[in-house]
Amino acid sequence: MKKKMSMIGTGDFSAKLDPERMKELKAFDDTNAGVKGLVDAKLATIPKIFVRPPEELAEELKSGQTDYKVPIIDLSDIHKGNFSKEIIEEVRFASEKWGFFQVVNHGIPSTVLDEMIDGVRLFNEEELQVKKKFYSRDHLKKVRFNSNYDLYKSRFANWRDTLTISVPHQLDPEELPATCRKATLEYIKHIKILGEHLFELLSEALGLKVDHLRKLGCADGSTIVCHYYPACPNPELTLGASKHSDPGTLTVLLQSQICSLQVLHEGEWVNVHPIPGALVINIGDLLQIISNDRLKSVEHRVIARHEGPRISVACFFTGSSSMMYSPIKELTSENDPARYREVVLSEYISRFMSLSLDDKSSLDHYKHTHIGLPVIDLGSLSTDGRRKIVDQFRSASEEWGFFQVINHGIPSGVLNNMINAVRKFNELDIDVKKEFYSRDTSKRVRFNSNHDLFQSQRADWRDTFSVSLLRSDHLDPAELPAICRDEAVEFIDQIGKIADTLFELLSEALGLKPDHLKSIECNKGRSLVCHYYPACPEPELAMGVTQHTDNTFLTVLVEDETGGLQVLHDNHWIDVQPIAGGLVVNIGDLLQIVSNDKFKSNVHRVVPSRLPRISAIGFFAGRVAPPARLYGPIKELLSEENPPKYKEVLVSEYVARFFNKRLHEKPSLEDYRL
């Protein structure tokens, strides 16, 4: 007699290490009945193998609702072969900004879609003995049925059953289940035609010839994956599909009318509301690779519901098995080199099948390791990992002058709220923003475009809202615009706290006591600067921010996912890839001065794009308020072999000179060099 599966409990989420959990997984798998078998058995609660880890459930409680909507694109003229500029632009925007969009009027008859959904339902509601004939975990089988392909690798099982159909050039109809045979064959015929049109659109959206992606075999090879999500008695405890991005080049999804699919956009889960007759399109990892990160493969998930069943049919275009894939030459340049190495498709698919669904390492696995800023994880700071972190700070500050930090303690909600608040302010009516428009640098709160507008050779493509705390840490919230008041106050507070930690680690990286840089008030003189870079119609002709170094001790930046920040490293411009929840930290001129050139203040810039970009920055300029403080090389870092390289700097004078110069001609380190 088989042992019954345990119901909801605390559980150990390591299937590979817990023998008891392995027994429960195998007991479930051996039924060949999938999740629907559990529902048919009238279970009142879900087995614990489906329960998400406690920390994940706790994090879910903090997430809020969002008003974002996935783009919807009307493809009425797609079969005529001539795509309008408007459609191409809509596809470009959706693929770069969202990685997801819905299409309507795509040419596939609604009867074909409805019959496909009905066919999947009929198969899953067949007698178990019929479905058992197809039950298999051999991914080489062309047609197979199971529940959770990664059942024995995942941290928790998902609440769904799946019929998978690999589509070779010639598919024997007799291999398909009789209940969905006719519907599937008809659906495949139409979806292949639509796929070819979509790749033509995406080629043009990338600025390539219309047949470029098709010639690369992007539309070759496909797999139809039919998911059946039964009604769930405890939907708040599990997921229909864990957070993941899709392998392959492109996914075309048909879904029934229960809203469960969610897309991660700007740190928020956005519902993809079903539209009768519409199809959901999303960019796959392989297309992000060959587009050299122009197009985004975005994480998404399916939540469980009390209602059910929900049914979806995904067509994954996998690419050609005979092709080696790498960034398209026309999409790379000296300033934007290839970010990924060549990918062998068979190796790529094998790697995907060997991992759990929520393992996010696939894209990173193929990235060129020599490109990208150092990323420092502060998660082990309170344990024995501090020495390693200090070493990483030292290396990054000496070699790059830039690095990113993750697990830094600032809630992601605070960062996302600040980005959204900057967006909301900049999208206000002009009459509201005019109240804050000023070029008077003595004003604590001001809005303008280009502080050096009348000195610069050309203006930069950005608007800026800034809050100065240079002379006093006290800020009256009433001075701030109402639409971003609470978010700005919280962000300023949190950035101040993380800066204290950063200055401690930088002190130790210099071989000083942890409080040294704070004792000389490097963490004073704060400013909040929020940049809004509107979508630029001709980004190749403009700059978002001209190349420069920062005139402060330290800069701490949060940015949205658009990208555009570049750092000059070894005479090459290196893109700073945005990390969700991460912060970009860079050394300023004054810290290079007091470290006597041990740390590096590096040149950087922002390039505009056809998408809007937002950043919020905390600058730390040191003590500006009276009594004035002079800053020069720290005595403890000097010796007979390493004499002072700079004269002392009065911060108030340094800042004043900055605002009276062009951005790229601001006070130079060389002006203060001995």
C-alpha positions, -999 to 999 in steps of 0.1 A, spaced: 0 0 0 14 34 -10 20 60 17 -4 89 16 10 123 8 12 148 37 -11 178 37 -1 214 44 28 217 68 60 236 73 79 212 50 115 212 37 117 227 2 148 209 -9 135 180 -29 170 167 -37 180 164 0 149 154 18 141 117 14 106 122 29 98 149 3 112 127 -25 88 99 -14 59 123 -16 69 135 -50 72 100 -63 39 90 -48 22 119 -66 41 111 -99 33 74 -98 -5 81 -99 0 94 -135 -31 115 -127 -15 148 -122 -30 177 -103 -65 170 -117 -63 136 -100 -59 154 -66 -90 176 -75 -110 146 -85 -101 130 -51 -119 160 -35 -89 171 -14 -98 200 8 -62 213 11 -32 211 -12 -4 186 -4 27 203 11 48 195 -20 29 224 -37 33 249 -9 56 279 -16 85 286 9 75 307 39 97 336 29 81 337 -5 46 337 9 56 365 34 70 386 5 38 381 -15 18 398 13 38 430 7 31 432 -30 4 457 -41 -18 463 -71 -8 482 -102 -27 500 -129 -2 491 -156 -17 474 -187 2 452 -211 3 468 -246 -23 457 -271 -14 458 -308 -39 456 -337 -25 435 -365 -54 441 -390 -31 445 -420 -4 419 -411 -13 396 -439 -8 423 -466 29 421 -459 34 459 -456 37 470 -420 30 506 -411 55 526 -392 30 529 -364 27 491 -360 65 486 -362 70 513 -335 44 497 -313 61 463 -316 95 479 -309 82 497 -278 64 467 -264 94 444 -270 120 467 -256 100 481 -226 77 451 -217 89 420 -235 52 412 -237 22 424 -257 -12 411 -269 -23 410 -305 -58 413 -319 -70 409 -355 -41 386 -361 -59 365 -388 -65 333 -369 -102 325 -368 -118 326 -334 -133 291 -341 -97 277 -344 -88 292 -310 -119 281 -293 -116 245 -306 -80 244 -294 -90 254 -259 -119 229 -260 -96 201 -272 -72 206 -243 -101 206 -219 -115 174 -234 -81 156 -232 -75 166 -195 -111 155 -186 -106 121 -203 -106 89 -183 -73 84 -165 -65 52 -184 -66 71 -217 -43 99 -204 -19 73 -188 -9 62 -223 8 96 -228 22 100 -193 60 103 -196 90 123 -183 111 115 -214 115 149 -230 126 132 -262 91 119 -268 72 140 -293 39 138 -274 39 135 -236 17 143 -207 28 149 -171 26 174 -142 56 197 -137 85 187 -160 109 198 -132 90 180 -104 121 165 -88 142 197 -91 119 225 -81 115 240 -46 77 234 -48 55 219 -74 31 240 -95 -6 235 -96 -9 224 -133 -9 195 -157 7 197 -191 4 181 -226 36 188 -246 38 183 -284 71 187 -302 64 199 -337 88 184 -363 85 192 -400 62 162 -404 39 154 -375 21 121 -376 -15 129 -366 -19 94 -350 6 104 -323 -18 130 -310 -46 123 -286 -78 117 -305 -98 143 -284 -76 172 -295 -61 159 -328 -80 178 -353 -80 211 -333 -42 208 -327 -33 202 -364 -54 232 -375 -40 254 -347 -4 245 -356 -10 254 -392 -23 289 -384 2 296 -356 32 289 -379 20 315 -404 14 341 -377 49 333 -362 65 341 -396 47 375 -397 57 383 -362 94 376 -369 91 399 -399 77 427 -377 104 421 -351 131 423 -377 119 457 -388 115 468 -352 152 461 -348 161 481 -379 169 450 -399 157 437 -433 122 422 -430 135 386 -435 166 388 -412 152 368 -383 135 343 -406 168 336 -423 184 329 -389 158 302 -385 141 319 -356 107 305 -368 121 270 -372 114 244 -346 84 248 -323 68 231 -293 31 233 -283 27 232 -246 -9 229 -233 -14 237 -196 -44 227 -176 -48 246 -143 -75 230 -121 -94 250 -95 -72 252 -64 -85 249 -28 -56 271 -14 -45 293 -43 -28 318 -19 -2 290 -10 10 279 -44 14 290 -80 2 277 -114 36 284 -129 66 298 -110 84 330 -120 104 324 -151 114 336 -185 109 316 -217 137 298 -236 137 299 -274 130 330 -296 93 338 -292 62 326 -274 27 329 -288 1 321 -261 -36 314 -263 -54 316 -229 -89 310 -217 -108 337 -199 -96 332 -163 -71 360 -155 -40 343 -140 -10 352 -161 12 380 -146 42 399 -160 69 414 -139 71 451 -151 91 478 -132 91 455 -101 53 450 -101 33 420 -111 9 431 -138 -22 410 -148 -25 401 -184 -62 403 -188 -76 378 -213 -92 394 -244 -115 372 -264 -98 363 -297 -64 378 -286 -30 361 -284 -3 370 -259 32 374 -274 65 374 -254 102 376 -262 122 346 -254 158 344 -239 173 335 -273 158 365 -290 172 387 -262 206 372 -269 206 377 -306 192 412 -303 221 420 -279 197 430 -251 176 453 -274 145 431 -269 137 419 -234 129 384 -222 108 392 -191 99 371 -161 63 361 -157 42 336 -137 7 321 -134 -11 324 -101 -35 297 -89 -72 305 -86 -103 291 -68 -119 292 -102 -110 267 -128 -99 251 -149 -78 277 -167 -64 265 -200 -35 279 -220 -17 268 -252 18 281 -257 37 278 -289 74 281 -282 94 290 -313 128 274 -304 150 283 -334 169 261 -358 188 231 -343 214 236 -370 222 272 -361 247 288 -338 231 319 -322 249 350 -310 243 388 -311 235 400 -346 265 418 -361 244 448 -372 232 453 -336 267 455 -322 294 482 -324 326 494 -307 305 512 -281 281 483 -277 300 451 -282 284 416 -282 272 408 -247 267 371 -252 289 343 -265 277 319 -292 248 295 -282 245 260 -295 207 254 -295 209 218 -285 231 227 -255 208 255 -246 176 234 -246 194 206 -227 205 231 -201 169 245 -197 155 210 -193 180 202 -166 171 232 -144 140 240 -124 115 264 -140 124 293 -117 162 290 -122 171 323 -138 207 315 -147 202 307 -184 208 342 -198 236 349 -173 252 316 -183 258 329 -218 269 364 -210 304 376 -217 319 376 -183 343 404 -190 315 429 -196 297 445 -168 302 463 -135 312 445 -104 281 434 -85 285 432 -47 261 412 -25 257 429 9 235 400 22 263 385 43 275 418 58 263 409 93 281 375 92 316 364 85 313 377 49 324 413 58 360 408 50 352 395 15 328 425 9 355 450 20 379 434 -5 353 436 -33 347 473 -24 385 479 -26 389 462 -59 358 479 -75 367 513 -62 403 511 -74 397 495 -108 363 508 -119 352 536 -96 317 520 -101 299 490 -87 264 477 -81 251 465 -47 223 440 -41 206 428 -9 215 462 6 185 464 29 164 491 12 130 475 4 124 471 -33 90 489 -28 108 521 -17 129 521 -48 100 513 -72 78 539 -55 105 565 -60 109 557 -97 71 558 -101 69 591 -82 95 607 -106 74 595 -135 42 609 -121 58 643 -114 72 646 -149 38 636 -164 20 663 -145 4 692 -164 30 718 -172 13 745 -151 19 723 -120 55 717 -128 61 754 -136 56 762 -99 90 744 -93 108 756 -124 139 776 -115 176 781 -123 183 796 -88 207 772 -72 200 786 -38 164 771 -40 163 738 -22 136 723 -45 137 731 -82 128 716 -116 145 725 -149 162 710 -179 201 711 -181 216 731 -152 243 742 -178 218 750 -206 234 784 -213 270 772 -210 269 739 -229 277 733 -265 246 712 -269 217 705 -245 212 670 -230 179 651 -235 166 651 -200 146 670 -174 157 672 -137 139 676 -104 163 682 -75 162 685 -37 192 701 -20 202 693 16 237 706 12 235 732 40 209 715 62 197 680 67 163 693 77 136 692 50 101 705 53 80 679 33 56 707 24 83 721 1 81 690 -21 55 684 -48 25 666 -33 26 639 -60 60 626 -49 63 640 -14 60 608 7 81 588 -17 109 614 -18 111 617 20 113 579 25 139 576 -3 161 603 11 159 587 45 168 552 32 196 565 9 211 582 39 212 550 59 227 529 32 253 556 25 265 553 62 271 516 56 288 523 23 312 549 38 320 524 66 330 497 41 349 522 20 368 533 51 378 498 58 387 493 21 412 522 26 427 504 56 411 530 80 387 526 109 351 520 99 339 554 110 368 574 95 350 588 64 319 596 85 341 613 111 352 638 85 316 642 74 318 627 39 283 615 44 269 651 48 258 675 21 231 654 6 212 661 -26 185 642 -44 185 645 -81 158 628 -102 164 626 -140 136 620 -165 148 611 -200 118 611 -224 117 587 -253 140 602 -280 130 601 -317 167 602 -328 188 588 -299 219 585 -321 221 623 -324 217 632 -287 230 625 -253 210 620 -221 239 631 -200 272 643 -214 303 624 -202 316 637 -168 327 626 -134 308 635 -102 319 664 -81 310 648 -47 323 620 -24 298 594 -33 268 588 -56 241 562 -50 217 557 -79 185 537 -86 173 534 -122 144 518 -140 150 488 -163 155 508 -195 193 511 -192 215 538 -208 241 545 -182 276 538 -195 310 538 -177 343 544 -194 365 514 -186 398 505 -204 388 531 -231 355 513 -238 321 524 -230 305 497 -208 267 495 -203 255 493 -168 229 466 -169 200 475 -145 194 450 -117 160 449 -102 163 461 -66 200 470 -71 218 502 -65 246 517 -86 274 533 -65 302 554 -78 332 572 -64 332 610 -67 361 635 -73 363 644 -36 367 608 -25 395 604 -51 412 634 -36 410 623 1 420 588 -9 450 603 -26 442 586 -59 437 552 -43 400 553 -53 390 563 -88 363 589 -99 354 576 -133 339 592 -164 304 581 -173 275 592 -194 238 584 -203 228 576 -238 191 582 -247 168 556 -263 134 554 -279 121 545 -245 118 568 -215 143 563 -187 141 574 -150 168 576 -123 169 589 -88 203 597 -73 216 605 -39 248 627 -40 270 631 -9 292 662 -11 306 664 24 302 693 49 291 724 30 273 742 59 294 765 81 318 761 97 334 752 64 356 721 62 386 717 40 392 683 24 426 671 14 444 637 12 439 617 45 470 618 66 469 581 74 472 573 36 503 594 31 539 584 34 573 595 22 567 572 -8 532 584 -13 531 622 -6 499 642 -10 489 646 -46 462 673 -41 458 706 -23 429 711 1 394 717 -13 367 739 1 335 720 -8 313 751 -10 337 766 -35 340 733 -54 302 731 -57 298 767 -68 324 762 -95 305 731 -107 273 751 -113 291 778 -132 307 754 -158 295 732 -186 289 697 -173 320 682 -191 341 713 -181 332 713 -144 360 716 -118 386 691 -127 407 670 -103 437 684 -122 427 719 -109 436 708 -74 465 685 -81 498 696 -66 
